[in-house]
């Protein structure tokens, strides 16, 4: 008997702890302020609002300077900005007539979608005007939005060059895969941009790491031969190698050693953006941002608050009924009910389920289903005509015809490409699966038959 009471007390304490974690959070002191270590909810565009960015085919030109022999040079101007004697210049469009076609526009759209996906943006809408090449991207409004939009304007040309001669040593065609990784040391955590090369790239990398090293001349002075790693002509890093790399993997540290979760997250996102640019190919058409507008969510916060208050009021009435009718079992049922919702919300956080406005339907469905299951069980526990094992069995048999179709519907709709439907499916799947397991455990431990148990 004592063991049963202890088991019940421990279960209640665990449920209360889960509720506190889910509804309140876990906070730690970081850089002088309290910060939650729980993942934030991923909210869809119809809850947070959206950013609509319009990209047009760039009409910019590059100034090309030629010397007297007709070779391209970078130092063809005098100090006053005039051309040197015998030098000529040409303003060349960044997009030649040959690249301005529907095929390249479609390719640019696909690359933009891949970049958004790689950056963890689960909800996006990218549209293409195949005649003009104009692309419109709609993504959720959050802290990541500005960086995401900026990444869509890059061509994605990755090059490793000789720092002095600008000779291209390695480029995109030599890359197999790029990713963001991190590793822990005694002093903290370092984030790396990991670039894996294909067979040809591996050979080039090995040869390059043998050549671009630090040596000493005859007089004992250090001589270094550097390479420049560039994206779209912008140098990310200039460096040399301390050892030969023969495994075809180049790891570049991003930022400094970090000691906080916030810094770690920032550097990982930065490395992931660069990896996405390298990994998804080169856009043959160069784009520039034309418009960048915020569109508010279709439903106002006051409306959402009204929905939440209504649900809360209905729950209070339902909970009051349980207490009046079922007494101790009613109170335990309330604790169990809140614990289930807290567990479901935690899973939604960690599974990174994007919550759209339509997702409220599945959350309410789980809440109603859970209330119905507990209500049915409480009635049978009150009657006391069956033992605990039989009551649980009968409860599950009674609601199997409802819960199983909901679970199947959740599995099927999870694979829909339209986010509102897939979001409903994921929440339904996790909610019903947790409901089935969780309620079996809590009913078995917490509830008691209120009359004579057979």
C-alpha positions in Angstrom: 0.0 0.0 0.0 2.8 2.4 0.9 4.5 1.6 -2.4 1.3 2.4 -4.3 1.0 5.8 -2.5 4.7 6.6 -3.2 4.3 5.7 -6.9 1.3 8.0 -7.1 3.1 10.9 -5.4 6.1 10.5 -7.6 3.9 10.4 -10.7 2.1 13.6 -9.6 5.4 15.4 -9.0 6.7 14.3 -12.4 3.6 15.6 -14.1 3.8 19.0 -12.2 7.5 19.3 -13.2 6.6 18.6 -16.9 3.8 21.3 -16.6 6.2 23.9 -15.1 8.9 23.2 -17.8 6.4 23.3 -20.7 4.2 26.2 -19.5 6.8 28.3 -17.7 10.2 27.2 -19.2 13.7 26.5 -17.9 15.8 29.7 -17.5 19.5 30.0 -17.0 21.7 33.1 -16.4 23.5 34.0 -19.6 25.5 37.2 -20.1 23.8 38.9 -17.2 20.2 38.0 -18.2 17.8 35.1 -17.8 17.4 33.1 -21.0 15.1 30.1 -21.7 16.9 27.0 -22.9 13.8 25.6 -24.5 13.4 25.8 -28.2 11.0 28.6 -29.4 7.7 27.5 -31.0 8.0 27.6 -34.8 5.1 29.8 -36.0 3.7 29.9 -39.5 3.2 33.0 -41.6 -0.6 33.2 -40.8 0.3 33.7 -37.2 3.5 35.8 -37.3 3.0 37.7 -40.5 5.2 37.4 -43.6 7.9 39.2 -45.4 7.4 39.5 -49.2 10.6 40.1 -51.1 10.6 40.8 -54.8 13.8 40.1 -56.8 14.4 41.5 -60.3 17.0 40.5 -62.8 19.9 42.8 -62.1 20.6 45.5 -64.7 23.9 46.4 -63.1 27.1 46.6 -65.1 30.7 45.9 -64.2 33.5 48.2 -65.3 36.2 46.2 -67.2 39.6 47.8 -67.8 41.9 46.6 -70.5 45.6 47.4 -71.0 47.2 48.3 -74.3 47.6 44.6 -75.1 43.8 44.0 -74.5 44.3 42.1 -71.3 42.0 42.6 -68.3 43.7 44.5 -65.4 42.7 45.7 -62.0 45.1 48.6 -61.7 44.3 50.6 -64.8 43.5 53.9 -63.2 45.6 56.9 -62.1 45.2 58.4 -58.6 42.7 60.9 -59.9 40.5 58.1 -61.3 41.3 58.6 -64.9 42.5 55.7 -67.1 46.2 55.2 -67.7 47.6 56.0 -71.1 46.7 53.4 -73.7 44.1 51.7 -71.4 40.4 51.3 -72.3 37.3 50.4 -70.3 34.0 48.7 -71.0 30.8 48.6 -68.9 29.7 45.0 -69.2 26.2 43.9 -67.9 26.4 41.3 -65.1 23.7 39.4 -67.0 24.5 38.7 -70.6 21.7 38.3 -73.1 22.6 34.6 -73.4 21.7 33.8 -69.8 18.3 35.6 -69.8 16.0 32.7 -70.5 13.2 30.7 -68.8 15.5 27.7 -68.1 17.9 29.8 -66.1 15.0 31.6 -64.3 13.6 28.3 -63.3 17.0 27.1 -62.1 17.3 30.3 -60.0 13.9 29.7 -58.4 14.9 26.1 -57.5 18.2 27.2 -55.9 16.4 29.9 -53.9 14.0 27.3 -52.5 16.9 24.9 -51.6 18.6 27.7 -49.8 15.5 28.5 -47.7 15.0 24.9 -46.9 18.7 24.4 -45.8 18.3 27.4 -43.5 15.5 25.6 -41.7 12.7 27.8 -43.1 9.9 25.2 -43.3 7.3 27.5 -44.7 8.0 29.5 -47.9 6.3 30.4 -51.1 8.5 31.3 -54.1 6.9 32.4 -57.4 8.5 33.1 -60.7 7.4 35.3 -63.6 8.9 33.2 -66.4 8.7 36.1 -68.9 10.6 38.7 -66.9 12.5 36.4 -64.6 11.1 38.3 -61.6 11.0 36.1 -58.4 8.8 36.8 -55.4 9.6 35.0 -52.1 7.2 34.9 -49.1 8.7 33.7 -45.8 7.7 34.0 -42.1 8.6 37.1 -40.2 11.2 36.3 -37.5 14.8 37.0 -36.4 16.1 35.0 -39.3 14.1 36.7 -42.1 16.6 39.5 -43.0 19.5 37.0 -43.4 17.4 34.6 -45.4 16.4 37.4 -47.9 20.0 38.5 -48.2 21.2 35.0 -49.0 18.8 34.9 -52.0 20.6 37.6 -53.8 23.9 35.7 -54.0 24.9 34.0 -57.2 26.6 31.3 -55.1 30.0 31.3 -56.9 32.6 29.6 -54.6 36.2 29.9 -55.4 39.6 29.3 -53.8 42.2 31.6 -55.4 45.9 32.4 -55.2 45.9 35.6 -53.2 48.5 37.2 -55.4 47.7 36.1 -58.9 43.9 35.5 -58.5 44.3 32.1 -60.2 41.3 30.0 -59.5 42.5 26.8 -57.8 39.1 25.2 -56.7 35.5 26.1 -57.5 31.9 24.8 -57.1 32.4 21.9 -59.5 35.0 20.4 -57.1 32.7 20.4 -54.1 30.7 17.4 -53.0 28.9 18.8 -50.0 29.1 21.7 -47.5 27.7 21.8 -44.0 27.9 23.5 -40.6 29.5 21.5 -37.8 30.8 22.2 -34.3 33.1 20.6 -31.8 33.8 21.1 -28.1 37.2 21.7 -26.6 38.3 22.5 -23.0 38.0 26.3 -23.7 34.6 26.2 -25.4 32.9 25.3 -28.7 34.1 26.1 -32.2 31.8 26.2 -35.2 33.2 25.1 -38.6 32.2 25.3 -42.2 32.9 21.8 -43.4 33.5 21.4 -47.1 33.8 17.9 -48.6 35.3 17.7 -52.1 34.7 15.2 -54.8 37.4 13.0 -56.3 38.8 15.7 -58.5 38.5 18.3 -55.8 40.3 16.1 -53.3 43.3 15.9 -55.6 43.3 19.6 -56.1 43.0 20.2 -52.3 45.9 17.9 -51.5 48.1 19.6 -54.1 47.1 23.1 -52.9 47.8 22.3 -49.2 51.3 21.2 -50.3 51.9 24.5 -52.1 50.3 27.2 -50.0 52.3 26.9 -46.8 54.6 28.9 -44.7 58.3 28.4 -45.4 61.6 30.3 -44.8 63.9 31.8 -47.3 67.7 31.6 -47.4 68.0 34.4 -44.9 65.6 32.6 -42.5 62.7 35.0 -43.0 59.2 33.5 -43.0 57.6 33.4 -46.4 53.9 32.4 -46.7 51.9 31.7 -49.9 48.3 32.5 -49.2 45.0 31.5 -50.7 41.8 33.5 -50.6 38.4 31.7 -50.1 35.6 33.7 -51.8 31.9 33.8 -52.3 30.8 35.8 -55.3 34.1 37.5 -55.3 34.0 38.6 -51.6 36.8 37.1 -49.6 35.7 35.2 -46.5 39.2 34.3 -45.4 42.8 34.5 -46.4 45.0 31.8 -45.1 47.7 29.2 -45.7 48.0 25.5 -44.6 50.1 23.9 -41.9 49.7 20.4 -43.1 48.7 18.4 -46.2 45.0 17.5 -46.4 44.5 14.2 -48.3 41.1 13.2 -47.1 39.2 15.8 -49.2 37.7 17.6 -46.2 38.4 21.3 -45.5 37.2 22.7 -42.2 37.2 26.5 -41.7 36.5 28.0 -38.3 33.6 30.5 -38.2 34.0 33.1 -35.5 35.8 32.6 -32.2 35.5 29.9 -29.6 32.0 30.3 -28.0 30.8 29.7 -24.5 27.1 30.5 -24.7 24.2 28.9 -26.5 23.2 32.2 -28.1 26.7 32.7 -29.7 26.7 29.0 -30.7 23.4 29.3 -32.4 24.5 32.5 -34.2 27.7 31.0 -35.6 25.9 27.8 -36.7 23.3 29.8 -38.6 26.1 31.8 -40.2 28.0 28.7 -41.2 24.8 27.0 -42.5 24.0 30.0 -44.7 27.5 29.9 -46.3 27.2 26.1 -46.7 23.8 26.5 -48.4 25.3 29.0 -50.9 28.1 26.6 -51.8 26.0 23.4 -51.7 23.1 24.4 -54.0 24.8 25.4 -57.2 25.4 28.7 -59.0 22.6 30.9 -60.3 23.4 31.8 -63.9 21.2 34.9 -63.5 22.2 37.6 -61.0 19.3 39.1 -59.0 18.9 42.2 -56.9 16.3 43.0 -54.2 13.7 45.3 -55.6 11.0 45.3 -52.8 11.0 44.0 -49.2 7.6 44.4 -47.5 6.1 43.1 -44.3 2.5 41.8 -44.4 0.7 41.4 -41.1 -0.9 38.1 -40.1 -4.5 37.6 -41.4 -5.8 37.1 -37.9 -5.2 39.7 -35.2 -3.6 38.9 -31.8 -6.8 40.0 -30.0 -8.7 37.2 -31.9 -6.1 34.6 -30.9 -6.3 35.8 -27.3 -10.1 35.5 -27.4 -9.8 31.9 -28.7 -7.4 31.0 -25.9 -9.6 32.6 -23.2 -12.6 30.8 -24.5 -10.8 27.4 -24.5 -9.5 28.2 -21.0 -13.0 29.1 -19.8 -14.4 25.8 -21.2 -11.7 23.8 -19.5 -12.4 25.5 -16.1 -16.0 24.5 -16.4 -15.1 21.0 -17.4 -12.5 20.7 -14.5 -15.1 22.1 -12.0 -17.5 19.4 -13.1 -14.9 16.7 -12.6 -14.1 17.9 -9.0 -17.8 18.1 -8.0 -18.7 14.7 -9.5 -15.6 12.6 -9.0 -13.8 14.2 -6.1 -10.2 12.9 -5.7 -10.3 11.1 -9.0 -11.5 14.4 -10.6 -8.5 16.3 -9.2 -6.1 13.6 -10.4 -7.7 13.7 -13.8 -7.1 17.4 -14.0 -3.5 16.9 -13.2 -3.2 14.1 -15.7 -5.0 16.3 -18.4 -2.7 19.2 -17.9 0.4 16.9 -18.0 -0.7 15.5 -21.3 -1.1 18.9 -22.9 2.3 20.0 -21.5 3.9 16.9 -22.9 2.4 17.4 -26.3 3.5 21.1 -26.4 7.1 20.1 -25.4 7.2 17.5 -28.3 5.9 20.2 -30.7 8.8 22.4 -29.6 11.5 19.8 -30.0 10.1 18.2 -33.1 10.2 21.7 -34.7 6.6 21.5 -35.8 5.6 24.7 -37.6 2.3 25.9 -36.0 0.0 27.4 -38.5 -3.5 28.9 -37.8 -5.0 25.7 -39.0 -3.0 23.7 -36.4 -5.4 25.0 -33.7 -7.9 22.5 -35.1 -5.7 19.5 -34.3 -4.8 20.9 -30.9 -8.4 21.3 -30.0 -9.2 17.8 -31.4 -6.5 16.3 -29.0 -7.9 18.3 -26.1 -11.5 17.1 -26.8 -10.3 13.5 -27.3 -8.3 13.6 -24.1 -11.3 15.0 -22.1 -13.6 12.4 -23.6 -11.3 9.5 -22.7 -10.8 10.6 -19.2 -14.5 11.4 -18.7 -15.4 7.8 -19.8 -12.8 6.3 -17.5 -13.9 8.4 -14.6 -17.5 7.3 -15.0 -16.5 3.6 -14.9 -14.1 4.2 -11.9 -17.0 5.8 -10.0 -19.4 3.0 -10.7 -16.9 0.5 -9.3 -18.3 -2.5 -11.1 -15.0 -3.5 -12.7 -11.4 -3.7 -11.6 -8.9 -1.1 -12.7 -7.4 -3.3 -15.4 -10.8 -4.0 -17.0 -11.8 -0.3 -16.8 -8.7 0.8 -18.8 -9.2 -2.0 -21.3 -12.9 -1.0 -21.8 -11.9 2.7 -22.2 -9.4 2.0 -24.9 -11.8 -0.4 -26.7 -14.5 2.2 -26.6 -12.4 5.0 -28.1 -10.3 2.9 -30.5 -12.7 3.6 -33.4 -12.1 7.3 -32.9 -8.4 7.5 -32.0 -7.1 5.1 -34.6 -8.6 7.0 -37.6 -7.2 10.3 -36.1 -3.8 8.7 -35.8 -3.9 7.4 -39.4 -5.1 10.8 -40.6 -2.2 12.4 -38.8 0.3 10.0 -40.5 -1.2 10.6 -43.9 -1.4 14.4 -43.8 2.1 14.7 -42.3 3.5 14.1 -45.8 1.4 16.8 -47.5 3.6 19.5 -49.1 1.2 22.3 -48.0 2.4 23.3 -44.6 -1.0 24.0 -42.9 -2.2 20.4 -43.6 1.2 18.8 -42.8 1.2 20.8 -39.5 -2.2 19.5 -38.6 -1.0 16.0 -39.4 2.2 16.2 -37.3 0.3 17.6 -34.3 -2.4 15.0 -34.6 0.1 12.1 -34.9 2.2 13.2 -31.9 -0.9 14.1 -29.9 -2.8 10.9 -30.4 0.3 8.7 -29.9 1.2 10.4 -26.7 -2.4 10.4 -25.5 -2.6 6.6 -25.9 0.6 5.9 -24.0 0.4 8.6 -21.4 -3.2 8.0 -20.4 -2.6 4.2 -20.0 0.2 5.0 -17.5 -1.5 7.7 -15.5 -4.9 5.9 -15.3 -3.1 2.8 -14.0 -1.2 4.7 -11.4 -3.4 7.7 -10.3 -7.0 6.6 -10.4 -8.8 4.4 -7.9 -12.1 2.5 -8.1 -14.4 4.4 -5.8 -16.6 1.5 -4.7 -15.9 -2.2 -4.1 -13.3 -3.5 -6.5 -14.0 -7.0 -7.8 
